[in-house]
Amino acid sequence: MIDVLVVDDDFRVADVHAAYVAKIPGFRVTGTVHTAAQALAALERHPADLVLLDHHLPDENGLALVRRLREAGIGCDVMMVSAARDVSTVHAAMQHGALQYLVKPFSFAGLRDKLTGYAELRHALAGPAAREACQDEVDRMFAALRTAASPVASLPKGHSAPTTDLVIGALRRAGRPLSAQEVADETGLSRSTAQRYLKQLARDSRLRLSLRYGDTGRPEHRYLLAAR
């Protein structure tokens, strides 16, 4: 389980965000707090993996709190949430190491996509800390947050968003190039349906296509999520 602390000065909004998080498999809310001081105390008592952090807090802003957390040696990940849309605030959040920045108000689907990407990043980082990563692994790590959050392009007739998400999810879990048959086996779709969606996603530049030549000499099309 991924432990999440929700920090928001508005009690009602904090409860809504906590309810959103609790609905997503693999995530658990460890608490909701409403000030920077409460957040720091909560994290000292019970470290969390991720802080869903409002920027506007009554005692200090979220960016100042992130600095204090790093100075205290608290290494939790941070996802900023704010109604502030100015580029300077967004840039500052990036400089302070925020993994994502959600503009309020956001929907359950918007948060779900961000948290799904975060879970994929943690999965990509799993394993011994000292191991070395190849370039493809590094690309997948950097792409994990962005890929899950990227909007689905306008779909052609006969294509649905849920099936598109199903195909993308299979490729993301695999973390390696898959053929249409392998995607079909993973998702329960027919091979022809899997191939149709894979070709469309490749045309939309969301997948990278490669060829593998087998004993027959005929190339097999294989698909990998494109780094974004």
N, C-alpha and C positions, 0 to 999 in steps of 0.2 A: 504493500500500500504506500502511496505517496501522501505524506502528511502536509496539509495546507493550513496556514494561519491567515484569516481574513482580517484586514485592517481597513476600517472606514469610519469616518466621524459620524455618519448618518446611521443610526441604529437600524432603521428599516432597510436601507440599502445593504448594510452588512448582512442582515438576515437573508435577503434575497440572494446575494452572491454566495453565501454559505450553502443555501439550498441548491443553487445551481451546481456547485462543486460536488455536493453529496450525491447528485444524480449521475455523476460520471463514474463508470466502473474504474476501479484502481486508485481512486482518490478518497481521502478521508479528511474531514475538517477537524483540526485540533482545538480550534477556538475562534471567537470573534472578539476583537478589541477595537477601541475607538480613538485612541491617542497614540502618539509615538512612544510615550513613556510606558504605556500598557503593553505595547508591542514588544519593546525591548525586554521588559520584565517577563513576558510570556515566553519569549524565545530563550531567555536564560534558564527558565524553569523546564521548558520542554522544547528542545530544538525541533524545527520543522524543516521539511525539504524545500518548500516553496512558500513565499509570502505574497499574497494578493494584496498589493499595497496602494491605498488611495494617496494621491499626491497632497491634497489639501487636508491637513490635520490641525486640530486646534492649538497644539503646543509647538509644532514645527512641521515643515513640509516633508513629504516622503523622501525626497532626495537627501535631505539632511539626515534623516533616519538611516538611510542606506549607508552613508558615510560612518555613522556611529556604529552600525552593525559590523562593518569591516574593521573599524578600529578595535572593536571588542573581540575580534576573531571569530565572529559568528558567520559562517560561510553558507548560509541558506541562499537559494536562488530567489530572485525577485521578479515579479511581474507587476508593472505599474498599471494603475487604473486612474483615469483622470478625465475631467471635462475640459482640461486645458488642451488646446489644439495648436498653440503657437510652436513654431519650429524650434525655438531656443529651448523650451522645456523638453520637447521630445529628444533633441540632441543631447541635452544634459542627462536625461535618463539613460541613453545609450552609453554615454561616457562613464556613468556610474555603474554600468554592468547589468542594467535591467535586460532580461531576456526578451520581454515583450512589452508592448505599450497598448493598452486598450482604451479607446476613447468612450467615455460615458455619454449617453446610456448605451449599453450593449445587450444583445440578446443572449439567451442560453446557448444557441447554436454558435454564436461568435466566441463565447468563452470555451465551449466544448472543443472547438477547433484548435484554439490556442493550447488548451491543456493536453489534447491528444498529441499535438506536435511536441510539447514538453515531455510527455511520456516516451515518445519515440526517441527523443534526444537522450534521455536517461538510459534507454535500452541500448542505444548505440555506444554509450560510454561505459556500459557494464563490462566488468572483467578487471584484470589486474591493472592498477594505475600505471605501472612501469612499462606495460607492453607498448610496442610501437604500432602506429596506424599507417596504412598505405594511403595514397592520395584519394582513392575512391572512398575509403572509410571517412577520411577527413571531410570530403565533399558531402557525404551523407549526414555527418554530424551538423555541419553548418546549414544544410538544407532542411533538416528535420522540422524546425519550427516554422520555416517559411512555407514548405510544401503543404503541410496540413492546413495552413491558414489561407492558402491561395484560393481565390474565388474560382468556381467552376466556370469555364468559358461557356458561351452560348452554345447549347447542345443542339445538334442536328435532329431532325425528325426521327423518331424511333429510338432515341437514346434518353435514358433517365439519369438523374443525378444520383439516386441511391445505388444503381448498378455501377455507375462511374466510380463512386466512392468505394464500392466493394472491390473493384479491380485495382484501384490505387492502393487500398489497404493491403491486398495480397502482395503487391510488389514491395510495399514499405516493410512489411513483416519479413519478407524474404531477404531483403538487403542485398540482393544480387540479381543479375539478369534472369528473366524467366521467359519461357516460350508460351505460346497461346495455350498449349495443352496443359502445361504446369499451372497456369493461372486458372484454367477451367477446373482442374483437379482441386485446387485450393479453395475456389469460391463456390463450386457446385454448378457453375454455368456450363452451357454447352461450349464445345471448342469454337464453333463458328461465332457464337455471341461474344466470347472472350476475345477472339481475334478482331471482330468488328470494333469493339471498344478500344482495344489496344492500338489499332491503326488510327482511330480518330484522335486518341490522346497523343500519339506521335505526331500527327498533323498539327495539333495544337501546341506542339513543342513542350508538352508536359512529360513526355517520355523520350528516352534516347534509344534508338534502334541499332542493334549490332547483328552481325551474321556469324553463324558458326557452321562450319562445313563438317559433315559426318562422313561415314564410310561410303555412302551412296553418291557423294559429290554434290548433292543438292543442299543449298544453304538453308539453315534453320533460322528464322527470325526470332530474336530474343530482345526483351524490353527491360529497361531500367529507368527508374525515376530520374528525371533530369534535375541537376543541381540548379537552384534558383537563387 
